[in-house]
Amino acid sequence: MTDLSPAADAVKDAAQDAYWLWDSMCPADAETIAAAALRAAADQLVPEPDDIDKGSLSLAAIRNRCKVRDQLLAIAAELEGAASKSE
C-alpha cells in the first residue's frame, strides 16, 4: 500500500466511511471516488485561473485561490496514483 500524505489519507478515510453507501452503485474504490470528489470541489469552489473574476480580486487573492486549487488537485492526483497502484 502506498503511503499517503495526511491530507490525502484524511480524504480517503472520509470516502471509505461513506463507501458502503456507494458500494452497490459504483465499482470504483474509495481513492478514486475521493479523487473525483476533490476534482469536482476544486472546479466548483476554486475555478480555473481563466475563469476567476480578476476585476474584483487582488493579485494576492488570485494567487491564493490558485494555490488552493493546486493543492486540491495534487491530493486528487495522489489518491488516483494510490488507486492505480492497488489494482
C-alpha positions in Angstrom: 0.0 0.0 0.0 1.2 3.5 -0.9 1.9 5.9 2.0 -0.3 8.9 1.5 0.1 12.4 2.9 -2.0 13.3 5.9 -4.4 15.3 3.7 -4.9 12.6 1.2 -5.2 10.0 3.9 -8.0 12.0 5.6 -9.9 12.3 2.3 -9.5 8.6 1.7 -10.7 7.8 5.2 -13.8 10.0 4.7 -14.5 8.3 1.4 -14.1 4.9 3.0 -16.5 5.8 5.8 -19.2 6.6 3.2 -18.1 3.9 0.8 -20.6 1.3 1.9 -23.4 3.6 0.6 -21.8 3.6 -2.9 -20.6 0.0 -3.0 -23.6 -1.4 -4.8 -23.9 1.6 -7.1 -20.3 2.2 -8.1 -17.5 -0.4 -8.5 -14.8 2.2 -8.0 -12.5 2.2 -5.0 -12.6 4.8 -2.2 -9.4 6.5 -3.5 -11.0 7.0 -7.0 -14.2 8.3 -5.5 -12.4 10.7 -3.2 -10.2 12.0 -6.1 -13.3 12.6 -8.2 -14.9 14.5 -5.3 -11.9 16.7 -4.8 -11.6 17.5 -8.5 -15.3 18.5 -8.5 -14.8 20.6 -5.4 -11.8 22.3 -7.0 -13.8 23.1 -10.1 -16.8 24.4 -8.1 -15.0 26.2 -5.3 -11.8 27.4 -6.9 -12.4 27.9 -10.6 -9.6 27.7 -13.2 -7.5 30.9 -13.2 -9.0 31.9 -16.6 -12.5 31.8 -15.0 -11.7 33.9 -11.9 -13.2 37.4 -11.9 -9.9 39.3 -11.9 -11.6 42.7 -11.7 -12.9 42.1 -8.2 -9.9 40.3 -6.7 -6.4 41.4 -5.7 -3.4 39.7 -7.2 -2.7 38.1 -3.8 -6.3 36.7 -3.6 -6.0 35.2 -7.1 -2.6 33.6 -6.3 -4.1 32.2 -3.0 -7.0 30.7 -4.9 -4.7 29.2 -7.5 -2.6 27.7 -4.7 -5.7 26.2 -3.0 -6.8 24.7 -6.4 -3.3 23.3 -7.0 -3.3 21.7 -3.5 -6.8 20.1 -4.0 -5.7 18.7 -7.4 -2.4 17.4 -6.0 -4.3 15.5 -3.4 -6.6 14.1 -6.0 -3.7 13.1 -8.2 -2.1 11.4 -5.2 -5.2 9.4 -4.5 -5.6 8.4 -8.1 -1.9 7.2 -8.1 -2.6 5.1 -5.0 -5.7 3.7 -6.6 -3.8 2.7 -9.8 -1.0 1.0 -7.7 -3.5 -1.1 -5.8 -5.1 -2.5 -8.9 
